[in-house]
Amino acid sequence: MKNFLQAVTLKQIRKMSLGDAIIAGTAFVYNLTIVTRNIDDFNWLSKLNLINSFQR
């Protein structure tokens, strides 16, 4: 439930897709690292751990 509330908060702060908001909210709540090719959608979240596994 905490990850859902975090996702709703993120979606209200910035226009982002519901899927991205759920991913980011879950990562915040459980202190997870997001591995994605599209880090631009998450870069504005400074406390979020991101890895672009496709970057050389």
PDB file with SEQRES, HELIX, SHEET and CRYST1 records, atoms N, CA, C and O in Angstrom:
SEQRES   1 A   56  MET LYS ASN PHE LEU GLN ALA VAL THR LEU LYS GLN ILE          
SEQRES   2 A   56  ARG LYS MET SER LEU GLY ASP ALA ILE ILE ALA GLY THR          
SEQRES   3 A   56  ALA PHE VAL TYR ASN LEU THR ILE VAL THR ARG ASN ILE          
SEQRES   4 A   56  ASP ASP PHE ASN TRP LEU SER LYS LEU ASN LEU ILE ASN          
SEQRES   5 A   56  SER PHE GLN ARG                                              
HELIX    1 AA1 LYS A    2  ILE A   13  1                                  12    
HELIX    2 AA2 LEU A   18  TYR A   30  1                                  13    
HELIX    3 AA3 ILE A   39  ASP A   41  5                                   3    
SHEET    1 AA1 2 THR A  33  VAL A  35  0                                        
SHEET    2 AA1 2 ASN A  49  ILE A  51  1                                        
CRYST1    1.000    1.000    1.000  90.00  90.00  90.00 P 1           1          
ATOM      1  N   MET A   1       0.819  -1.197   0.000  1.00  0.00           N  
ATOM      2  CA  MET A   1       0.000   0.000   0.000  1.00  0.00           C  
ATOM      3  C   MET A   1       0.867   1.268   0.000  1.00  0.00           C  
ATOM      4  O   MET A   1       0.507   2.270  -0.617  1.00  0.00           O  
ATOM      5  N   LYS A   2       2.012   1.216   0.696  1.00  0.00           N  
ATOM      6  CA  LYS A   2       2.889   2.388   0.733  1.00  0.00           C  
ATOM      7  C   LYS A   2       3.407   2.731  -0.655  1.00  0.00           C  
ATOM      8  O   LYS A   2       3.515   3.904  -1.013  1.00  0.00           O  
ATOM      9  N   ASN A   3       3.727   1.700  -1.438  1.00  0.00           N  
ATOM     10  CA  ASN A   3       4.237   1.974  -2.780  1.00  0.00           C  
ATOM     11  C   ASN A   3       3.162   2.592  -3.666  1.00  0.00           C  
ATOM     12  O   ASN A   3       3.473   3.403  -4.539  1.00  0.00           O  
ATOM     13  N   PHE A   4       1.904   2.219  -3.454  1.00  0.00           N  
ATOM     14  CA  PHE A   4       0.802   2.819  -4.209  1.00  0.00           C  
ATOM     15  C   PHE A   4       0.662   4.298  -3.860  1.00  0.00           C  
ATOM     16  O   PHE A   4       0.505   5.135  -4.749  1.00  0.00           O  
ATOM     17  N   LEU A   5       0.719   4.618  -2.573  1.00  0.00           N  
ATOM     18  CA  LEU A   5       0.607   6.015  -2.146  1.00  0.00           C  
ATOM     19  C   LEU A   5       1.774   6.847  -2.667  1.00  0.00           C  
ATOM     20  O   LEU A   5       1.591   7.999  -3.062  1.00  0.00           O  
ATOM     21  N   GLN A   6       2.960   6.272  -2.670  1.00  0.00           N  
ATOM     22  CA  GLN A   6       4.132   6.971  -3.206  1.00  0.00           C  
ATOM     23  C   GLN A   6       3.961   7.197  -4.700  1.00  0.00           C  
ATOM     24  O   GLN A   6       4.311   8.262  -5.209  1.00  0.00           O  
ATOM     25  N   ALA A   7       3.431   6.215  -5.403  1.00  0.00           N  
ATOM     26  CA  ALA A   7       3.208   6.345  -6.847  1.00  0.00           C  
ATOM     27  C   ALA A   7       2.213   7.460  -7.147  1.00  0.00           C  
ATOM     28  O   ALA A   7       2.420   8.247  -8.071  1.00  0.00           O  
ATOM     29  N   VAL A   8       1.142   7.530  -6.375  1.00  0.00           N  
ATOM     30  CA  VAL A   8       0.144   8.586  -6.565  1.00  0.00           C  
ATOM     31  C   VAL A   8       0.778   9.956  -6.330  1.00  0.00           C  
ATOM     32  O   VAL A   8       0.538  10.895  -7.089  1.00  0.00           O  
ATOM     33  N   THR A   9       1.579  10.066  -5.288  1.00  0.00           N  
ATOM     34  CA  THR A   9       2.262  11.326  -4.990  1.00  0.00           C  
ATOM     35  C   THR A   9       3.180  11.737  -6.134  1.00  0.00           C  
ATOM     36  O   THR A   9       3.178  12.898  -6.544  1.00  0.00           O  
ATOM     37  N   LEU A  10       3.961  10.799  -6.649  1.00  0.00           N  
ATOM     38  CA  LEU A  10       4.867  11.101  -7.760  1.00  0.00           C  
ATOM     39  C   LEU A  10       4.101  11.541  -9.000  1.00  0.00           C  
ATOM     40  O   LEU A  10       4.515  12.466  -9.698  1.00  0.00           O  
ATOM     41  N   LYS A  11       2.989  10.880  -9.268  1.00  0.00           N  
ATOM     42  CA  LYS A  11       2.186  11.215 -10.441  1.00  0.00           C  
ATOM     43  C   LYS A  11       1.603  12.618 -10.309  1.00  0.00           C  
ATOM     44  O   LYS A  11       1.453  13.322 -11.308  1.00  0.00           O  
ATOM     45  N   GLN A  12       1.274  13.031  -9.084  1.00  0.00           N  
ATOM     46  CA  GLN A  12       0.735  14.370  -8.862  1.00  0.00           C  
ATOM     47  C   GLN A  12       1.818  15.440  -8.981  1.00  0.00           C  
ATOM     48  O   GLN A  12       1.548  16.543  -9.455  1.00  0.00           O  
ATOM     49  N   ILE A  13       3.033  15.124  -8.557  1.00  0.00           N  
ATOM     50  CA  ILE A  13       4.129  16.091  -8.602  1.00  0.00           C  
ATOM     51  C   ILE A  13       4.554  16.376 -10.036  1.00  0.00           C  
ATOM     52  O   ILE A  13       4.777  17.527 -10.409  1.00  0.00           O  
ATOM     53  N   ARG A  14       4.661  15.341 -10.819  1.00  0.00           N  
ATOM     54  CA  ARG A  14       5.140  15.495 -12.196  1.00  0.00           C  
ATOM     55  C   ARG A  14       4.332  14.596 -13.113  1.00  0.00           C  
ATOM     56  O   ARG A  14       3.940  13.488 -12.747  1.00  0.00           O  
ATOM     57  N   LYS A  15       4.097  15.096 -14.294  1.00  0.00           N  
ATOM     58  CA  LYS A  15       3.341  14.317 -15.265  1.00  0.00           C  
ATOM     59  C   LYS A  15       4.193  13.139 -15.719  1.00  0.00           C  
ATOM     60  O   LYS A  15       5.144  13.311 -16.482  1.00  0.00           O  
ATOM     61  N   MET A  16       3.853  11.949 -15.250  1.00  0.00           N  
ATOM     62  CA  MET A  16       4.564  10.739 -15.658  1.00  0.00           C  
ATOM     63  C   MET A  16       3.541   9.633 -15.832  1.00  0.00           C  
ATOM     64  O   MET A  16       2.440   9.703 -15.286  1.00  0.00           O  
ATOM     65  N   SER A  17       3.901   8.627 -16.581  1.00  0.00           N  
ATOM     66  CA  SER A  17       2.961   7.537 -16.820  1.00  0.00           C  
ATOM     67  C   SER A  17       2.683   6.788 -15.519  1.00  0.00           C  
ATOM     68  O   SER A  17       3.499   6.797 -14.598  1.00  0.00           O  
ATOM     69  N   LEU A  18       1.548   6.157 -15.458  1.00  0.00           N  
ATOM     70  CA  LEU A  18       1.183   5.396 -14.268  1.00  0.00           C  
ATOM     71  C   LEU A  18       2.191   4.285 -14.013  1.00  0.00           C  
ATOM     72  O   LEU A  18       2.575   4.043 -12.869  1.00  0.00           O  
ATOM     73  N   GLY A  19       2.617   3.613 -15.067  1.00  0.00           N  
ATOM     74  CA  GLY A  19       3.602   2.538 -14.922  1.00  0.00           C  
ATOM     75  C   GLY A  19       4.907   3.027 -14.322  1.00  0.00           C  
ATOM     76  O   GLY A  19       5.453   2.398 -13.416  1.00  0.00           O  
ATOM     77  N   ASP A  20       5.415   4.161 -14.831  1.00  0.00           N  
ATOM     78  CA  ASP A  20       6.654   4.729 -14.292  1.00  0.00           C  
ATOM     79  C   ASP A  20       6.472   5.160 -12.840  1.00  0.00           C  
ATOM     80  O   ASP A  20       7.378   4.993 -12.024  1.00  0.00           O  
ATOM     81  N   ALA A  21       5.312   5.710 -12.518  1.00  0.00           N  
ATOM     82  CA  ALA A  21       5.040   6.140 -11.145  1.00  0.00           C  
ATOM     83  C   ALA A  21       5.015   4.948 -10.193  1.00  0.00           C  
ATOM     84  O   ALA A  21       5.526   5.035  -9.076  1.00  0.00           O  
ATOM     85  N   ILE A  22       4.424   3.838 -10.628  1.00  0.00           N  
ATOM     86  CA  ILE A  22       4.381   2.634  -9.787  1.00  0.00           C  
ATOM     87  C   ILE A  22       5.789   2.067  -9.602  1.00  0.00           C  
ATOM     88  O   ILE A  22       6.161   1.665  -8.499  1.00  0.00           O  
ATOM     89  N   ILE A  23       6.560   2.036 -10.674  1.00  0.00           N  
ATOM     90  CA  ILE A  23       7.942   1.540 -10.584  1.00  0.00           C  
ATOM     91  C   ILE A  23       8.753   2.407  -9.627  1.00  0.00           C  
ATOM     92  O   ILE A  23       9.434   1.886  -8.744  1.00  0.00           O  
ATOM     93  N   ALA A  24       8.687   3.723  -9.797  1.00  0.00           N  
ATOM     94  CA  ALA A  24       9.448   4.635  -8.941  1.00  0.00           C  
ATOM     95  C   ALA A  24       8.969   4.571  -7.495  1.00  0.00           C  
ATOM     96  O   ALA A  24       9.785   4.550  -6.573  1.00  0.00           O  
ATOM     97  N   GLY A  25       7.662   4.542  -7.289  1.00  0.00           N  
ATOM     98  CA  GLY A  25       7.123   4.461  -5.933  1.00  0.00           C  
ATOM     99  C   GLY A  25       7.563   3.197  -5.220  1.00  0.00           C  
ATOM    100  O   GLY A  25       7.922   3.238  -4.044  1.00  0.00           O  
ATOM    101  N   THR A  26       7.539   2.085  -5.919  1.00  0.00           N  
ATOM    102  CA  THR A  26       7.982   0.813  -5.341  1.00  0.00           C  
ATOM    103  C   THR A  26       9.474   0.852  -5.021  1.00  0.00           C  
ATOM    104  O   THR A  26       9.902   0.364  -3.976  1.00  0.00           O  
ATOM    105  N   ALA A  27      10.260   1.433  -5.921  1.00  0.00           N  
ATOM    106  CA  ALA A  27      11.704   1.541  -5.689  1.00  0.00           C  
ATOM    107  C   ALA A  27      12.007   2.400  -4.467  1.00  0.00           C  
ATOM    108  O   ALA A  27      12.907   2.079  -3.691  1.00  0.00           O  
ATOM    109  N   PHE A  28      11.261   3.489  -4.292  1.00  0.00           N  
ATOM    110  CA  PHE A  28      11.456   4.343  -3.117  1.00  0.00           C  
ATOM    111  C   PHE A  28      11.132   3.606  -1.826  1.00  0.00           C  
ATOM    112  O   PHE A  28      11.920   3.611  -0.881  1.00  0.00           O  
ATOM    113  N   VAL A  29       9.975   2.977  -1.796  1.00  0.00           N  
ATOM    114  CA  VAL A  29       9.500   2.331  -0.567  1.00  0.00           C  
ATOM    115  C   VAL A  29      10.411   1.186  -0.144  1.00  0.00           C  
ATOM    116  O   VAL A  29      10.692   1.025   1.043  1.00  0.00           O  
ATOM    117  N   TYR A  30      10.873   0.392  -1.102  1.00  0.00           N  
ATOM    118  CA  TYR A  30      11.677  -0.788  -0.779  1.00  0.00           C  
ATOM    119  C   TYR A  30      13.174  -0.589  -1.015  1.00  0.00           C  
ATOM    120  O   TYR A  30      13.952  -1.541  -0.958  1.00  0.00           O  
ATOM    121  N   ASN A  31      13.570   0.663  -1.280  1.00  0.00           N  
ATOM    122  CA  ASN A  31      14.978   1.004  -1.493  1.00  0.00           C  
ATOM    123  C   ASN A  31      15.617   0.123  -2.578  1.00  0.00           C  
ATOM    124  O   ASN A  31      16.672  -0.476  -2.368  1.00  0.00           O  
ATOM    125  N   LEU A  32      14.961   0.061  -3.725  1.00  0.00           N  
ATOM    126  CA  LEU A  32      15.416  -0.757  -4.844  1.00  0.00           C  
ATOM    127  C   LEU A  32      16.125   0.096  -5.888  1.00  0.00           C  
ATOM    128  O   LEU A  32      15.953   1.314  -5.929  1.00  0.00           O  
ATOM    129  N   THR A  33      16.907  -0.541  -6.712  1.00  0.00           N  
ATOM    130  CA  THR A  33      17.555   0.106  -7.846  1.00  0.00           C  
ATOM    131  C   THR A  33      16.765  -0.223  -9.107  1.00  0.00           C  
ATOM    132  O   THR A  33      16.389  -1.373  -9.334  1.00  0.00           O  
ATOM    133  N   ILE A  34      16.519   0.788  -9.913  1.00  0.00           N  
ATOM    134  CA  ILE A  34      15.807   0.595 -11.175  1.00  0.00           C  
ATOM    135  C   ILE A  34      16.831   0.420 -12.292  1.00  0.00           C  
ATOM    136  O   ILE A  34      17.709   1.263 -12.478  1.00  0.00           O  
ATOM    137  N   VAL A  35      16.713  -0.667 -13.023  1.00  0.00           N  
ATOM    138  CA  VAL A  35      17.559  -0.919 -14.185  1.00  0.00           C  
ATOM    139  C   VAL A  35      16.678  -0.716 -15.410  1.00  0.00           C  
ATOM    140  O   VAL A  35      15.725  -1.463 -15.631  1.00  0.00           O  
ATOM    141  N   THR A  36      17.001   0.295 -16.201  1.00  0.00           N  
ATOM    142  CA  THR A  36      16.168   0.641 -17.343  1.00  0.00           C  
ATOM    143  C   THR A  36      17.003   1.272 -18.445  1.00  0.00           C  
ATOM    144  O   THR A  36      18.076   1.823 -18.198  1.00  0.00           O  
ATOM    145  N   ARG A  37      16.506   1.185 -19.624  1.00  0.00           N  
ATOM    146  CA  ARG A  37      17.165   1.849 -20.747  1.00  0.00           C  
ATOM    147  C   ARG A  37      16.720   3.310 -20.834  1.00  0.00           C  
ATOM    148  O   ARG A  37      17.425   4.152 -21.390  1.00  0.00           O  
ATOM    149  N   ASN A  38      15.560   3.594 -20.284  1.00  0.00           N  
ATOM    150  CA  ASN A  38      14.960   4.921 -20.378  1.00  0.00           C  
ATOM    151  C   ASN A  38      15.090   5.662 -19.044  1.00  0.00           C  
ATOM    152  O   ASN A  38      14.100   5.848 -18.337  1.00  0.00           O  
ATOM    153  N   ILE A  39      16.299   6.081 -18.705  1.00  0.00           N  
ATOM    154  CA  ILE A  39      16.509   6.742 -17.414  1.00  0.00           C  
ATOM    155  C   ILE A  39      16.007   8.184 -17.403  1.00  0.00           C  
ATOM    156  O   ILE A  39      15.866   8.777 -16.333  1.00  0.00           O  
ATOM    157  N   ASP A  40      15.737   8.753 -18.568  1.00  0.00           N  
ATOM    158  CA  ASP A  40      15.263  10.137 -18.630  1.00  0.00           C  
ATOM    159  C   ASP A  40      13.959  10.344 -17.865  1.00  0.00           C  
ATOM    160  O   ASP A  40      13.723  11.430 -17.334  1.00  0.00           O  
ATOM    161  N   ASP A  41      13.118   9.328 -17.801  1.00  0.00           N  
ATOM    162  CA  ASP A  41      11.849   9.450 -17.083  1.00  0.00           C  
ATOM    163  C   ASP A  41      12.031   9.476 -15.573  1.00  0.00           C  
ATOM    164  O   ASP A  41      11.115   9.864 -14.848  1.00  0.00           O  
ATOM    165  N   PHE A  42      13.197   9.068 -15.089  1.00  0.00           N  
ATOM    166  CA  PHE A  42      13.428   8.968 -13.650  1.00  0.00           C  
ATOM    167  C   PHE A  42      14.541   9.888 -13.142  1.00  0.00           C  
ATOM    168  O   PHE A  42      14.726  10.003 -11.931  1.00  0.00           O  
ATOM    169  N   ASN A  43      15.281  10.540 -14.030  1.00  0.00           N  
ATOM    170  CA  ASN A  43      16.427  11.363 -13.629  1.00  0.00           C  
ATOM    171  C   ASN A  43      16.077  12.471 -12.645  1.00  0.00           C  
ATOM    172  O   ASN A  43      16.913  12.849 -11.825  1.00  0.00           O  
ATOM    173  N   TRP A  44      14.885  12.987 -12.707  1.00  0.00           N  
ATOM    174  CA  TRP A  44      14.494  14.093 -11.836  1.00  0.00           C  
ATOM    175  C   TRP A  44      14.313  13.654 -10.383  1.00  0.00           C  
ATOM    176  O   TRP A  44      14.194  14.495  -9.492  1.00  0.00           O  
ATOM    177  N   LEU A  45      14.291  12.362 -10.144  1.00  0.00           N  
ATOM    178  CA  LEU A  45      14.153  11.824  -8.787  1.00  0.00           C  
ATOM    179  C   LEU A  45      15.550  11.577  -8.221  1.00  0.00           C  
ATOM    180  O   LEU A  45      16.136  10.517  -8.442  1.00  0.00           O  
ATOM    181  N   SER A  46      16.072  12.544  -7.501  1.00  0.00           N  
ATOM    182  CA  SER A  46      17.477  12.505  -7.080  1.00  0.00           C  
ATOM    183  C   SER A  46      17.801  11.378  -6.104  1.00  0.00           C  
ATOM    184  O   SER A  46      18.940  10.912  -6.076  1.00  0.00           O  
ATOM    185  N   LYS A  47      16.847  10.931  -5.312  1.00  0.00           N  
ATOM    186  CA  LYS A  47      17.126   9.889  -4.316  1.00  0.00           C  
ATOM    187  C   LYS A  47      16.895   8.478  -4.852  1.00  0.00           C  
ATOM    188  O   LYS A  47      16.964   7.505  -4.102  1.00  0.00           O  
ATOM    189  N   LEU A  48      16.626   8.372  -6.131  1.00  0.00           N  
ATOM    190  CA  LEU A  48      16.348   7.081  -6.746  1.00  0.00           C  
ATOM    191  C   LEU A  48      17.624   6.506  -7.343  1.00  0.00           C  
ATOM    192  O   LEU A  48      18.360   7.209  -8.036  1.00  0.00           O  
ATOM    193  N   ASN A  49      17.886   5.241  -7.079  1.00  0.00           N  
ATOM    194  CA  ASN A  49      19.056   4.558  -7.637  1.00  0.00           C  
ATOM    195  C   ASN A  49      18.720   4.056  -9.038  1.00  0.00           C  
ATOM    196  O   ASN A  49      17.799   3.259  -9.219  1.00  0.00           O  
ATOM    197  N   LEU A  50      19.478   4.529 -10.028  1.00  0.00           N  
ATOM    198  CA  LEU A  50      19.231   4.161 -11.420  1.00  0.00           C  
ATOM    199  C   LEU A  50      20.465   3.542 -12.049  1.00  0.00           C  
ATOM    200  O   LEU A  50      21.593   3.958 -11.784  1.00  0.00           O  
ATOM    201  N   ILE A  51      20.235   2.548 -12.880  1.00  0.00           N  
ATOM    202  CA  ILE A  51      21.299   1.948 -13.678  1.00  0.00           C  
ATOM    203  C   ILE A  51      20.789   1.827 -15.106  1.00  0.00           C  
ATOM    204  O   ILE A  51      19.716   1.277 -15.356  1.00  0.00           O  
ATOM    205  N   ASN A  52      21.579   2.352 -16.038  1.00  0.00           N  
ATOM    206  CA  ASN A  52      21.290   2.173 -17.451  1.00  0.00           C  
ATOM    207  C   ASN A  52      22.205   1.064 -17.945  1.00  0.00           C  
ATOM    208  O   ASN A  52      23.371   1.308 -18.257  1.00  0.00           O  
ATOM    209  N   SER A  53      21.689  -0.132 -18.014  1.00  0.00           N  
ATOM    210  CA  SER A  53      22.510  -1.289 -18.378  1.00  0.00           C  
ATOM    211  C   SER A  53      22.895  -1.301 -19.856  1.00  0.00           C  
ATOM    212  O   SER A  53      23.724  -2.109 -20.274  1.00  0.00           O  
ATOM    213  N   PHE A  54      22.300  -0.417 -20.643  1.00  0.00           N  
ATOM    214  CA  PHE A  54      22.602  -0.367 -22.070  1.00  0.00           C  
ATOM    215  C   PHE A  54      23.664   0.674 -22.393  1.00  0.00           C  
ATOM    216  O   PHE A  54      24.133   0.759 -23.528  1.00  0.00           O  
ATOM    217  N   GLN A  55      24.042   1.466 -21.394  1.00  0.00           N  
ATOM    218  CA  GLN A  55      25.041   2.512 -21.600  1.00  0.00           C  
ATOM    219  C   GLN A  55      26.437   1.913 -21.626  1.00  0.00           C  
ATOM    220  O   GLN A  55      26.760   1.052 -20.808  1.00  0.00           O  
ATOM    221  N   ARG A  56      27.247   2.354 -22.540  1.00  0.00           N  
ATOM    222  CA  ARG A  56      28.604   1.820 -22.665  1.00  0.00           C  
ATOM    223  C   ARG A  56      29.593   2.686 -21.961  1.00  0.00           C  
ATOM    224  O   ARG A  56      30.787   2.387 -21.963  1.00  0.00           O  
TER     225      ARG A  56                                                      
END                                                                             
